Each structure stands twice: as C-alpha cells, then as structure tokens.
Amino acid sequence: MEQFLQVGIISSTHGVRGEVKVFPTTDDPQRFLDLKKVLLDTGKKRISMEISGVRFFKKFVIVKFKGIDNINEIEKYKGKSLLVSRADAVPLAKDEYYIADLIEMEVVTDDGEKGILRDVLETGANEVYVIEFEHLGEVLVPAIRQCILDVDVKDSKMQVHLPEGLV
C-alpha cells in the first residue's frame, strides 16, 4: 500500500507573490480548505510545506505556502506532485478504494484468468479498470458490482467477473 497519496500537481505559478495553481487529483478539491500541510515531491526528496491560503479559480486550486513569498522561490516546482500521508487522507466509504492501492493489483477472473490492473479511467458514470490479462490482452472492465466481485487491498488482489460480450 502506498504510504502517501497524491492530492494535486503544481501546474504553474499564480502572480508574483509565491502562489501556485494546483490541478487537483483528488475527488473533492474543497478538501484543500482543510489541509494544513502537504508534502512537495521534488523527485529527489519530499519537502513538508505548510499551507497558509487556499482559493479556487476555474478548475484549479490556488495555494499559498507559508514562507514562500515570491515567484522565484516556487517556480522550480512546476509539474511537481503534492502528497498527503495516508493518515491525513479522506476516509473512504464501503467499497471505495484509493487508485494508488489498485494500480498493479493482481486480478483473477471467476474463470481463473490472471491479470494485472494497469490503470483506472475516471468516466462520468463509473470508473473503468484497465486490466492486462495473460491470454485475453488488455480488457476494460467497468467498476460496477456485477463485474468487481471482491477487492482485497491488504493482499493486493481482485476477483472479477467478465460478462459475456465484454471480451
């Protein structure tokens, strides 16, 4: 299981006073209002950043970090991820999972076909799991109760049913 979960990506700077435009990768961008700190993943290390201000602009979250007061201090972090620890993550409801926990999960069909979950596509109606099976190749499986029989995040295993006509 992933220890840290991504909540956004710094897309660009906003103004000259050190604010950044963040593209939210969380289901609820409003959660930034409750965040006190995030980890900035530079690729080489993770820097703890305290949030001192949040506002919203179109599809972006404008974030101000404490101690960052000009564009030059933050510009180098464009394209970098903002993370929260699993302890600070939003609690999940029954049958909800963090995408990071699903990626690379072992998948077995009710017919015994084995595969690996490679990606999760977020569509309007429901998510779609991109599963690469040994013999069937890549299959798009809707994340609905009729197809997803069991998910065991702890053991990283999923049991699925492929309805007739899906493959």
HELIX and SHEET records of a PDB file:
HELIX    1   1 PRO A   29  LEU A   33  5                                   5    
HELIX    2   2 ILE A   71  ILE A   74  1                                   4    
HELIX    3   3 GLU A   75  TYR A   77  5                                   3    
HELIX    4   4 ARG A   86  ASP A   88  5                                   3    
HELIX    5   5 ILE A   99  LEU A  102  1                                   4    
SHEET    1   A 7 PHE A   4  HIS A  14  0                                        
SHEET    2   A 7 GLU A  19  PRO A  24 -1                                        
SHEET    3   A 7 PHE A  60  PHE A  65 -1                                        
SHEET    4   A 7 ARG A  46  PHE A  57 -1                                        
SHEET    5   A 7 LYS A  37  ASP A  41 -1                                        
SHEET    6   A 7 SER A  81  SER A  85 -1                                        
SHEET    7   A 7 PHE A   4  HIS A  14 -1                                        
SHEET    1   B 6 GLY A 137  PRO A 142  0                                        
SHEET    2   B 6 GLU A 127  PHE A 133 -1                                        
SHEET    3   B 6 LYS A 114  GLU A 122 -1                                        
SHEET    4   B 6 GLU A 106  THR A 109 -1                                        
SHEET    5   B 6 LYS A 157  VAL A 160  1                                        
SHEET    6   B 6 ILE A 148  ASP A 152 -1                                        
END                                                                             
